[in-house]
Amino acid sequence: MNKKHYVALSCAALMSLVSLAGCSQNTTALEIDGEQVIVSIENDGSKETYTANDLFGKYLSTTSGASAAFDAVYNVLIRKGVPITQEISNEVATQVAEIQQDANDNASTNGTTYNEELSKLLESNNADDLSDLSKIKELNLQKSKFEDDYYENQIFEGTMTDSITASENENQFSQYYLSKEFIKNENPYHIRHILVKVSSSGDSFLPAAQTISADEAKKLANTIKDLASPSITYGQVAQSYSDDGSVSSFGSLNEIMGRTTGYVDEFKFGVFQFDAYHNGNVTDGAATLGIPEKVRVSDNDTNSVNAKDVMDSCVKYIPYSVADQLLQYAETTKDIDGANVKDGKETYYPRNILFNYYFNNHGLSFIVRGEAESVVNNENFKHFDNLSQSNEKKDDILCDENGRPILVTRAGTGSGDSGYQGIHFILIENSPLVNEENLGKEGYTYSVEQELKYYSINVPRTNADISKDKRYVTFIDSQRGDYSDRAGEIESAIKSYDSNIRFRFYEKIQDDLKNQGYTVKLDDRIANSINTYISSTRAQSALSRKDNYEDSWEAYLRKLITQKEFEGTKIALNNIKELKFDANYQDAK
Amino acid sequence: MKKRNLLAVLAAALLVGCSTEIEAKPNYVSDPLVDVSGNSGVEEIYNNEFTDLYDALVDAGSSNSTIVDHLVSQIAKREIGVSSSDPEKADLDKLSYPSLNSVKFLGDDSEEEFQKLMDDYMVDLVYGGGYTKNSYFQEEKFAREQRDALYTVLDHDNEALNENFGEDLLLVPDLTFDELFPENGRERYKDYRYKVVAPVIYKRLLTAKYLYQNKYKVLGRAAARNVRIVELDNSSIKDKTAAIRTINNYIGGFLYAETSGANDAATYFPGTADSDGHYNFSVDSIANIWKGVWEDDEDPQAIKEKDFIDGTKEGTKTNISGEKLYTRATAIDEDLDKIATKSTDLEGNDSYTLKEGLDLDNATITDTLSKYTGSYAYPVDWGVTLAKREILIDDLVEDDFFVEKNGLTNLPSSIRSRLFSMNVANNLVTVGKTTFLMPEKKINPGSTSDDEGEETTKNLVCTDTASCISQAANLYHYDADSSRYFVVLVDQYDYSTADLSGGDQDGTDTAKKAKAIEIAKILGENSSYQQDALIHYFKEYNIAYHDDDFYSYLETTYPDIFEEDE
């Protein structure tokens, strides 16, 4: 139906039924009991009508109708609730003038008239005329202002030394509520990693798929050796070796990792696993992170397995000396007599046997000191109660220069240009479950307040002393521009946390108007429609989020069980000796 | 958009007469969407009128087809009529009108019949896909879809936003509405049913009535058949005679039981006899035997079928050949035998572990590994679970009433043409109480589509097991192009024009009327007939148009409405 004006004759309120012939001669306007009729049917003396009121009611019961009603009401509230400042007025004038100028320019370019071109531009802006255009531009600027102000109030912008309170049960419009909710529900992590890409296939546990090049073997080995070197920091190793874009930020990801971040399961859940089960500074980690307790592996109820057991069974310890062996055998493809082994199958090259045996682990791995002479007194290796296999030095775990363990996992997605396959060396720069102030204390619970400060979007001034203001933004002692970029990453994560943020705006503007002394009352006809739309959309989003998270865990745990099942297909290490690649070969210890 | 001055438009309209189009709008178009009142009363706010929202919705939506659908439902309610015997069922009464026609398209309890049709519609939706996880139906998925569309759906605790939808359900064939939507599903989905499903049913019924009253000959030409069909697909099974051995044993056992008169007649047939001594030929049982997996292994019929598959038990034959039959589950077992070791716990649960020393250079081995691990995404145990579920949920049986138009389109054309032939009786043979559609020629295993095959015979009496097995070829159909076997039972086919004579609205034969209406209801699902019905009733009803755009839409979309009848 078009938008042309209707001759309602509704001014003739006294008339209960009015007729007027339409242009087609086949239509007559009809109004019954004050409602304008679109069509009526009559049969056996009984009359049935369908009115415009009926049609509108039908629309409002649909998602698209309710969504349109929501937008329309939100726009009205914004128009009333957000003052039109001089700045907004000036900007509107500028934008309208630009469109007029564009119309002039286009007319000149296209050989048309100003009015023709203006008409096109107005249509593309969904405006009736210049006055309407101004109103549309004005509304857009009011919205931007309102939404910016909302975020300013909702996202913490202080420093680590600021004192704030972080009650969990407070009004949703009180300060930093969105930041707090993000921290509590998304469990944000600040992660660094070094990625060593490999050419092996990611979708098979069979040895034939797990072959790497000599250069990849060397890079993998050198990464480990440099990570163990006391004279090089983790960040410097990242800058030297990482095949990821984070190479320029000392391995720091340019994105906060939370529950819903779309990282490969091995990476994200490996970190969660560490905090839940191996980090002595965390209690109730599994519950906080929502890790499932069981995973089902058949229709047989008794065949469900404990999720923690599955993850524990895949924790691997890679002796440091494997790095030496990888370097030693990187180029070796023939036996000591120069002959092909097993018909020259790459699978049997020593570097591939070592890679598949030690590194092809989609669970968590750790580099341990082992019995290598060269690291016997290396202080980068440390003991962790919930992680080390024993108190012996050989079981100490490789850490960064600050004594934090380095998590290793095999992960990837796709192949070639459409993805990557590789080994991640992960460092948890900041865990939401560890409150630095409470490290090592008994009865620890994680602190929203601490994390609120850590993910503050405060941008220090140039050359500011940030030694006591260690946050995500200030992680890299850098220029103001970089701080701003990192603050933007936080803002982006928090803003995208709630896919239904527009509902928060809607509620906030109503709240603001009430605080300004206005009474806001929605027409009953659309109030129900909008309320149903909001509650339904929110509920469905929450459930989808929960389901997706649980499905990801299920898939990850099943993959680990599968990996465990295929453990026996790996080519044994002693083949390196038995196939005479090296008469003196000994397994890494 | 600027506010409109209705009075100005009105004045213009009165002056220029026909230059103004008629467009109906809600009578509150000038009302504000939101009342924002301050100290100085209600505030004037730009674009705060219903008219802007209404115009935008009408421009973006499909208002005209919405109105047409509404009219069809309204006409259907008048034409069909649904009445409730239960005065408390006021909701449906709101939708219903007394039947204005003497022909009853719904039975005495029309509300229950109407509800049942809505049940069936929802069941079909479930089987249409999209609501399962690992072959289990998740009602919450279905409910979410409706809730997303703003319909009120209550969970099992009658909560509109919570999600207690009970246990997931393995989506085996033939689950009922109450099984899929327990805890009073009709009530819990009432909003969705009345807003979405009821109009679909009304349209079908209205079309059925149109055909019955105005195109009665169409019903007789529809070639309606009441059939039971089982399909065994041998294409992905390496043993190329697996399906035929299953069928030969089942049909052979049946013929032996029905015709041999031998003392051990019932020994080889896994079905029961009725009080007349005739055996129940079950297409479902053939399907189960071919599948070789059961949801409930302890069910007595399942035990019978398992014995039948085994061929012998304690030295005695349990099927007519005494041969162990190959099933789809056997194919899984064979696959697994290459890669895994089975162990069974005390409760009889099987589990699988990978064999040691697998030849990973053997493509058959690695392909099988990949197949049962979803390309290494899950363990073999889970792969077996999923594979067996896939078999269980596979529906190999058709058991319904079909017409030639759009019916049983999955059947090979040679079978369809014999089934829907006007002379179908010539193609049938009855054994006991079971009527089979015979193939044109007997096709032996390994035949190609070019082979002519042997002549069939209707003389199916056999006296010994071997001859009974050999007679089976007269009763199954083989499609060489797709390696599929079919057994087609025809329970009723007397729906021809002659058969329906006297069943029209002026007729007196109530049995024939019932048959004709049954066919009309099936044909009522056809969109082409639905359009014919719409045009017919729109012409018949005195429809008055009060909106130029809607009139123009009908004129363009359904020009026949405005054509004079010849």
Interface residues (C-beta under 8 A of the other chain):
Chain A: M1 N2 K3 K4 H5 Y6 V7 A8 L9 S10 C11 L20 A21 G22 C23 S24 N26 T27 T28 A29 L30 E31 G34 E35 Q36 V37 I38 V39 S40 I41 E42 N43 D44 S46 E48 Y50 T51 A52 N53 D54 L55 F56 K58 Y59 S61 T62 T63 S64 G65 A66 A68 A69 A72 V73 N75 V76 L77 R79 K80 D128 D129 S131 D132 K135 D203 S204 F205 L206 P207 A208 R296 V297 S298 D299 N300 T302 N303 L513 Q516 G517 Y518 T519 V520 K521 L522 D523 R525 I526 S529 T532 Y533 S535 S536 T537 A539 Q540 L543 A555 R558 K559 I561 T562 E565 F566 G568 T569
Chain B: M1 K2 R4 L6 L7 V9 L10 A13 L14 C18 S19 T20 E21 I22 E23 A24 K25 P26 N27 Y28 D31 P32 L33 V34 D35 V36 S37 G38 N39 E43 I45 Y46 N47 N48 F50 D52 L53 Y54 D55 A56 L57 V58 D59 A60 G61 S63 N64 T66 I67 H70 L71 Q74 I75 R78 L100 E140 R144 R147 D148 A149 L150 L161 E163 K195 D345 E347 N349 D350 S351 T353 L354 E356 L358 L360 D361 T366 L369 S370 T373 S375 Y376 A377 Y378 P379 V380 D381 W382 V384 T385 K388 R389 E540 Y541 N542 I543 A544 Y545 H546 D547 D548 D549 F550 Y551 S552
